[in-house]
Amino acid sequence: MNGQKIDFSDKLCCRVLPNGWGKTTLCAFIRVMLYGLNTARRDTANALSDKTKYFPQDGKAMSGRMTVEFTGRPVTIIRESNRGGIMQGFQAFYEDTGEICPLLTAHNCGHVLLGMGEDAFLSSAMVDGLDMSRPSSELSELIVSMAQTGDTNARCGTALKTLARWRLDLNSGNGHGEQPRLEEECRAVGKRLADIAALEKQIAAQQAETDRLFAEAERLHSQYEKIYLVYAGKMIGEEKQLRILKEESEKHIRNLKDGLPDEILLREAEEALFGYEGAVRLEREKRSDMPYVDSNFKHALEEVDERKLDEEVKRNKVTRPRIRWIALLFALLMAVSAAGTALSQADFGELTPWMPYILSGMAIVALIAAFLGSVPRLGEPDEDYDESRQKLSLKHQRTMDDQKMAASVLQDEYDVVIRAARKLWPQAETIEQAGEWIRSAREDWQALRREQSRLQDILIQLSRVKDVSNIDEAHRGEVEAARAQAAQARQLAEQAKNELARLQGRQQVFGNKEEWLSAQASAQAELKRIVVQLDAIRLAEENIKSENAALSARISPQITELAEQYLTYLTNESYTEVKLDSSLRARCAGNDGTLLDALRLSSGTRDQLYFALRLAVCQVLSGKESVPLILDDPFLTWDSKRMERGLWLLQSLAKERQIILFTCRQAGRLAIMNQDDNENKNSRG
């Protein structure tokens, strides 16, 4: 349509144009000229924005010109593309005088001319025939929405569906959504904190019990040594004492060797456990830094942007033009002198003919000197800001990769420990069991080494002893009882120590208590935010329903009354009644009085009902304002008879307002011409 001029007459203006000519584009052009182009709207998977859909095919800038009658005078509106954006330039002036129309601006043009906003214009002054091709269920929803409030976009239903979807996302009522998830997370964190607190109490109690048992074992061992030394020193010689100690040491060594695992496999398991503990510390260290990584990254990006902005401001200040005003004034003075010399014809002797040219040349030279070098040139900036942003992004990504790598290494070390432990103890299932058994086995091996070293010392001392003595049999039982009591106390203390190690291993698996407290506080804060959002959604639903009911009570009777009149005319009195049932569903009835909803009507009658409701909406919403009505192929699915009735109805409505009709069917123009002929004959009769 580039360069075309299109005129629309008063009353009913019917334009019969072929498919593909651009009827829909022309309707969009009228809307954009009145209300402007929303450049902020983006393309979606289901629809293109106006700036993309209607971009000129010849590649030129989008622009347009439209003349309307306003306050009895022709006003020309011009919108064109400029540095501000597509169709952002605006002019409005009276065509008869050329003076600017101060009442119209780029933002209020449609409101001032038509008395309504863009959404109301689309609902009350523009009818799209493509709506007729909608599925029956979707078209029925549109009919209900129009019959209630005159809303052709079903905004109330759409808003309620959107709010319901948001509510279901937050809490579906059957255990799904953000709120149940956060509640479950809070319960899990609370249970874990309770387990940690209970475990801390158990560890404290076990630590106290272990210390008590070790103190008791030391006391009994000291008592045994005193008894043994008293009786052994009095009754037997040093050799007998050493032999007894040797037997006890050998017996202890045999007891320790029973059930000891292979030392090579144990060393392998110890190394694996040491690697796992190091991986745990590394993963905790990386995880503790993660809350600050994103914030530091964003802060660093903001600093780069601030430095870039400061550099641009500085360069803009430096590159401002610097005009030499003295040279400019001198150039002006020389130019005036040249003009005065030429006009006054002053006598300068032999230079008289050349004096104007000389003065003009001096003026030109001074003018060049005034502007020469006025805009200084700057070198490249000191910092490449894009490179700085890229380096920050790479550093942030490396930090994220390090955390992931630490988690992966932790899992690998976990698997290595389990495999190494199962070589010794096939029943090992968890890292706590493996760590407890590995540490216990290592302590047994260390005890064995100590006892072997002690036996070696006894053997060395025994080889040096020459005197042989015998212990008094009467006191042997007392010594054995003291030794057994000390050994039993030592065994109980070791068992308590192993239990303490097991509890400490469980505590390590549970994690840091501070981290769990932080997670609990975060989950509770998020849950409070979700509860506030749910309350806001419920309040919004109540307000929308309340306002929609009030609007329906005010608008619905007017729309249905007009729709009945239009439908009666369109169907040639086949359907004479339009009603809203208790569910606010639009139904119509014929001569038999049977009310049928939109789904039970034939496709042609349903289209007529929709068209009647659209015309009623246009009439009610526009009120007394004579707003032009624009129709884009409204009879796309109508047969010839229905189309003829529809055109006659539009012809009658055109007496009160301007109606612009676009259609691709030649029968529309013929029907209008026949009606005009009939009216002329009636007027002549």
N, C-alpha and C positions, 0 to 999 in steps of 0.2 A: 504493500500500500504506500510505498515511498513516493511522495510527491502528489498523491491523489487528493482531490477535493470532494467531500461527500456532504450533501445537503439533506436535512431532514425537515419535512413539512410539518405544519401543525396538525392537530388531531391525530388520525391514524396514518402513519407512514409505513408502508409495507415495502420491504426490499427483498426481492426474490433473487437470491444469489446461489450459485452452484456449490456443491460440497467441495471443501478445500480452498474456497476463495478467501476465507478469513473472517467469517461472521463472529466466531468466538473471540478472535483476536481484536476485532473492532469493539466488541462489548468490553473487553478488558481495557482497551485504549480509553474508552469513555470513563471507566471507573478510575483509571490512573490519572487522567487529566483532572478529575474532580478531587481525588483524595491523595494523589501522589503514589510513588512506588516505594514499597517497604524493602529497602536494600539489606536490612538485617536478616530477613528470612532466608533460610538455607534450604538446599535441595535435600529431599529425603528419598527413601527407596520407593515410595508410592506416588510421589508428586514432585514436580519441579517448581522452583520459585519463579516469580514473574520475570525477574531480571535474566534468568536463564531461558525460560520457555519462550519469551517474546524478544529475544535478542535479534536485531536485524540481520537478515541473511546476507546482505551486501557488505556487512562489516562496518558500516557507518555508525556514528553515535546515535543512540535512541533519543528521539525528540518528537514533539507534537504541538499542534495548534488547534484550538477549538473556540468558536464564537457562540455565545449564549445570550439570551435576552434577560437582563437583570435590572429591576426597577424601571422598566420601560425603555431601556437603552441597550444597544448591543455592546457587549463586553468581550474582548478577545483575551483568551488565556493561553499562555505559552509556557511549556515545560521542556527543558532541554538538559542534556548532560554537561557537567562542568567538573572542575576539580573537586567539588564537594561530593560527587558521585553521580550515578545514573539517574537522570530525570530529576536532579535536585535543584536546577536553576528554574526560577519562576518569575513570570511577569503577568500582570493583568492591567489592561488599559481600555478606556472607552474608545470604540472604533470610530465614532463620529467626530471626536475632537482630538484623539490621541493622548489625552491626559491619563495619568496613572489612576487606577481605581484603588483608593486606600483601604476599602473595606475588605478586600480579598488578599489573602496571603497564601503561602504554600501549604500552611497547616490548617487553615480554617476555610479554604475555598469551598469544599463540599458541604460543610456545615452551614455556611452563610447562604449558598445558593439553594440548597435543598432542605435545610432545617433539620438534618439528621446526620449521624455518623456513618462510617463505611459499612459496619455490620448491619445497621438498620437499612441502609441502601440496598445491600445484597438481599435482605429478607423482604423488603417492601417495594422495591422498584426494579428488580431484575429477576427474570424467570428463565431458567436454563432447561431446554428440552431434554438434555441428557438425563435429568432426574427421572423421566418417564421410563427409561430403560433399566432402572435399578431393580434388584430382586424384590419380590412381593413383600417379604418381611421387612426389608430396609425401607421400602416406600411406605409401608404401613406405619413405621415409627415416625417418618417425616410427617405423615398426615396427622398422627396423634399430636406431635409437637406443635404443628401449626394450629390445630384446632384448640389447643390449650392456651398457648401464649403467643402465637404468631411467629415462633422461632423456627426458621427453616433449617437451621443447623443442629437442632436437637441438643442445644447446649446444656440444658438442665439434665437430661438423661446421660449425656456424655460426661458431665461433671460428676454426677452421682456414681457412674460406673468407674470413673478414674479414682474417686475417693474410696469406693469399695475395693478397688484393686490395691490401692495404697494400704488400706486397712488390713486386707488379707496378707499383704506382704509383711506387715508388722505383726499381725496376730490373726490366724485363720480361724481360731476357736477350737480346732481339733489337734492342737499340739504343734502346728507348723507356723513359721514366721520368725521375725527377728526377736519379738518379745519372749516366746517360749524358749528360743535358743539361748537368749541371754539369761533367762531365769534358770535354765538347766545348767548353764555355765556358772552362774553364781552359786547354785547348790553344789556343783562339783568342786568349785574352789573352796567353798565353806567346809565341805567334807574333808578335803585335803588339808586345810588349815587345822581342822579339829584333829585329824590323824597326826599332823606334825606336833600339835600341842601335847596330845596324849603320849606320843613317842618321846618328846622332850622330858616329860615327867618320868617315863619308864627309864630313860637313859640316866637321869639324875639319881633315881632310886637305885638303879643297878650299879652306878659308879660308887655310891655310898656303900652298898653291900660288898662290892669287889674290894674296896679299900679296907673294909672291916675284916673280910676273910683273909686277905693277905697279911694284915697285922696279926690276926690270930695264928696264921700259919708260921709266921716268923717267931711269935712267942713260943709256940709248941716246939719248933725246931731248936730254938735256943735252950729250952728246957730239956729236950732229948740230948743235946750235946753235953749239957751239964751232968745229967745222970750217967751218960755213957762214959764221960771222962772220969767221973768220980769212981765208978766201979771198975772201969777198964784200967785206970791208973793204979788202983790198989791191988787188984787181983790177978791181972795178967800183964805180961810184958808188952813192950811196944810191937813186937812181931805179931802177937795175937790180935792186937788192935788193927794192925794194917791188914791182916788176913780177913778179918770181919768186914773192914771197909772195902776190901777188894771184892769179896763175895757180894756185898750189897751193890757195889758199882756195876759188877758183871750182870747181876740180876736186873738192875735198872736199865742197863744197856740192852739186854735181851727184850725187856718189856717195851723199850722205845723202838727197837727194830721191827717188832711185830706190827704189821699194818702200815709201815712207812712206804710212800710211793717212790717210784724211780726218781733219783735226784736229777737226772738230765731232763726228763719230762717236766719235773717240778720247776727247774730253772727256766725252761721254755715258757711255762705257764706264768711264772713270776714276771718275766720280761714282758709278756703280753699284757698282764695286769698293770704293770708300770706304764706301758704305752697307753692303755685305756685311761688311766688316771690323768696322764698328761693331756690326752685328747679332751677329757671332761673339762680340765682347767682352761684349755684353749677355746673350747666351744662356749663356755660361760663368759670368758673375757670378750669374745667377739659378739656374743648376744647382748652383753651389758652395754656395748657401745652403740647398738643398733637404734635405740630411741633418739640418739642425737645425730645420726648420720643424715637423715632426710632434712631435718631442720637446718643443720649446718650447710647442707648442699643448697637449699633454697636461699639461705642468707647469703652465701657466696655468689649465687647467680644474681641476686638483687644488688650486691655491691658492684658486680661487673656492669649491670645495666645502669647504675647510678654514675659510674665513671664514664661510660659511653655517652650518657646524656650530658654530663658536665663538659666532655670534650666537644660535643656538637654545639652546645651553647657558646663555648669559648671560640670555636672556629667561626660561628655565625657572627659573633661580635667583631672578630678580627677582619672578616671579609666584607664588612660594610663599606660602601663606596666613600672615598675621601676626595671631594672635589676642591680644586684650588679656586676659591672664590675671587681672589684678587685678579687672577688671570681671566676668569669669566667676566668680571666687571670691565677689565681692560678690553676684552673682545667686544663687549656690548658698546663701550665708548667708541672704539674704532669703527664698528659697524654704523653707529649713529653719525659719526663724523663723515664716513664715506657717503652716507645718504645725504647729509647736509651739504657736502661739497658738490655732489652731483646736481642737487636741486638749486643751490645758490649760485653755481657757476663762479665761484671765487677765483681770483687771479693769483696763480702760483708761478707765474713766469712760464718757463719751458715745461715745467712739470704739471701744468694745469690739466692737460688731457689725461695724464696718467695718475693724478692724485687719487681719484676714487678707487682705482684698482689697487694702488699701493696700500691705502687704508683698509680696503677689504681683505687684502692678503694678510696684513698684520692682524686683523680681527680673526681670520681663520687660524693663523698660527697660534694666537692666544687661546682660542677655543680648544684647539688640539692640546695645548699645554695644560689647560684646565682639567681635562678629563683623562689625560695620559697617565696610566698607572694608578687610577683611582681605586681599582679593586685589586688588592694585594693577593698574591698566590701563596698558598700554604703547602707545606710538604705533607708527607704521609703521617698519620697519627703514631704516637709512641707505642701504642699497644694494639694488638689484633684481638678485638673483643670476641669475635666468633671463635678464634683459637682458644681464648681463655675459657669460654663457655664449654668448648669441646673437652679441654683438659679437665675441667671440673666434673663433667659428665663421666669421663673415663675413670677419674679417681673415685667417684661415687659408685660406678659399676664394679671397680676392683674391690671396693669394700664389701659390696653385696656378694660378690663371688667368693671373697675370703670367708664370709660367714657361712655360705652354702658349703664351701670346701671343708670348714671345720666340722659342720654337722655330718657331712659324708665321712670324714676321717673318724669321727666318734663312732658312727655305726660300724665302720670296717673294724675298728679296734674292738668293739663289743663282740663282733662275730669271731675275731681271732681268739679272744679270751675264752669264749664258750667252747670253741673247738679244742683249744689246748687243755681246758679243764676236763672235757669229756674223755680225753685220752687217759686221764687218771681216774676220774669218777664219771662213768657213763650216765649216771642219774642226774647230773648237774643240769638245771633248767634255766636258772636266772643268774645274773651277774653278781647278786648278793651272795648266793650260795657258793659260786665259784671263788669270789674274793675271800669269803670266810674260810673255805676249805684250803685255799692256797696259803693264806697267812698262818692257819693252824699247822699245816704240814711243814712250813718253813720253821716255825717255832719248835716243832718236834725235832727237826733235823739239827737246829742250833743246840737244843738240849742234849741231843745225842753227842754232838761234837764236844760240848762242855764235859759231859760225863766221861767220854773217852779220854779227854785230856786229864781229867781227875784220876782215872784209873791208871794212866801212864805215870802220873806222879806217885801214886800208891805203890806201883810196881818198883819204881826206882828206889823209894824209901825202904820197901820190903827187902830188896837185894842187899841193902846195907845193914840190915838188922841181923845180929848173930844170936842174941838171947831169945829163947822161946819160953813163953809163959801161957798159962791157962786161966780163963775167966771163971769166976765162981758161978757154978750152975745155979745156985740159989737165987742169984740176982739177975740171971739172964732173962727171965720172963718179964721183969720190970723194965729192963732196957728195951726189949722187943715191943712191949706195949707202948712205951713212949715214942719209939720210932714209927710204929704203925699209926699212932694218933697224929704225929707230925706229918706223915705222908698223906693221910686222909685229908687233913686240913689243907695241905698244899694242892691236892687234887681238886677239892671244892673251890679253892681260890682260882685255879686255872679255868675251871668250868665257868665261873662267874665272869672271868676276863673274856672268854670266848663269847659268852652271851652279850657282854657289853660291846664287843666288836661287831657282832651281828646287828645289834640295834643301831649302832653308828653307821653301818653299811646301809641299812634301810633309810636312815635319815639322809644320807647322801643321795640315795635314789629319789627321794621325795623332792629334792631341790631346795633352793634358798627360800627361807620363810619370807624375807622382804619382797622377793619377786612375786610370790603368791599373794601377798597383801596388796602389792601394786596392781596385780591383775584383777583382784577382787574389787578394788576401788574403781578401776577403769570400767569393769563390767557393770558395776552398780550405777556409775555416772551415765553410761550408755543406756542402761535400762530406764533411768529417770527421763532421759531425752526421748526414748521411745514412748513412754507413758504420756509425756507432754504432747507428742505428735498425735497419738491416738485420741487424746482429749480434743485437740484442735480439729482432727478429722471428723469426730462426732459432732462437734459444734458447727463445723462447716456444712455437714449433711443436714443438720436440723435447720440451719438458716436457709439453705438452698431450697429445701422442701417447703418451708414456711413462705418464702418469697415467691416460689413458683405457684403455690396454692393461691396466694393473694393475686398474683398476676393472672392466673387462670380464671379466677372468679370475676376479674374485671374485663379481661379481653375475650374470653371464650364465647360468651353470649353474643357479642357483636360479630365475631367471626362466623359463628355457626348460622346466625340469621342471614348475613349476606351470602354465605356459601349455599344455603338453601335456595335463595333466589337465583343465583347463578347456575346451580346444578339443575334446577327445574327448567331453566331456559336451555341449557346445553343438551339435556336429555329429552327435550320436547315433552316435558311433564311426565316422563317415565319414572323419574325419581324426584320426589317433591319434599323430602324430609331428611335432615341431617341431625343426628343426635350424638351426645356423648353419654356412654353408659357409666356405671359406678366406678369402673376402672379407668375412666377417661379415654376409652377407645372410641374412635369415630366410626359411626355406622350411618347408613342411609336407607331409606325405605321408599318403595314404589307405591303404586295404587292399591296393592293388597295390604299395605301396612306392615309387611314383614321387614324387620330391621336386619340388615346384612352388614357384617364388618368388611373391611377392605380386602381381606384374604378370600372372601366368598363372592366378591364381585368379579365380573368379567374384566379382562385386562383393559378393554376400551373404557368401561364405566369407571374403573378405578383411576384411569388417567384423567377422566373428566372430573371426578371427585377431587383429585389432587389439584387440577387446574383451577377449579372453583374455589378451593381453599386458598390457593396462592393469590388469586385475584382479591379474595376477601381480606387476606392478610395485608396486601398492598393498600387496599382502601382504608382499613382500620388504622394501620400504623402511620400512614401518611396524614390522616386526619383531613383537615381543611386545606392543607398545602397542596397546590397543583403540581405535584412532583411528576416528571416524565417517567413513563413506564417502559422498560426495555425488555423485549422478549426474544430469546435466541432459540429458534426452531422448537417452539412449544408443541407443535402438532406433528412431531417426528413420527409418532406411532399411531396417529389418528387416521381413520378412513375419511373418504371425501365428505360424507354427510356430517360426521362429527366436526370435521374441520370447518365446514360451511357455517354450522351453528356457532362454533367458537369465534369465527371471524365476525359474524354479525354481533356477537356480544361485545367484542373489542370495539367494533364500530360505534356501538351505543355508548360505551365507556369513554371513547375518544372525544365526546362532546364536552367532557369536563377536564380532560388532561391530554397532554401529548403522549402518544403511544408509538414507539418505534418497534416494528416487527421485522425480524430477519427470518427468512424461510428459504428452503431449497425447492419448494413445490410450487409449480406455476399455478396450480389450482387456487392457491391463496389469493393471488392478484385477480384472477377471474371472478372469484366469489365477491370480492370487494367491488369490482366494476359492476357486477350484476346488481348488487345491493344499491349502489349509487344510481343506476338506471331506474330501479324500482322507486327510489325516493324521488327522483326527478319526475317520473310519470305521475306519482301521487300528488306531487306539488302542482303539476300542470292541471290535473283533474280537479 
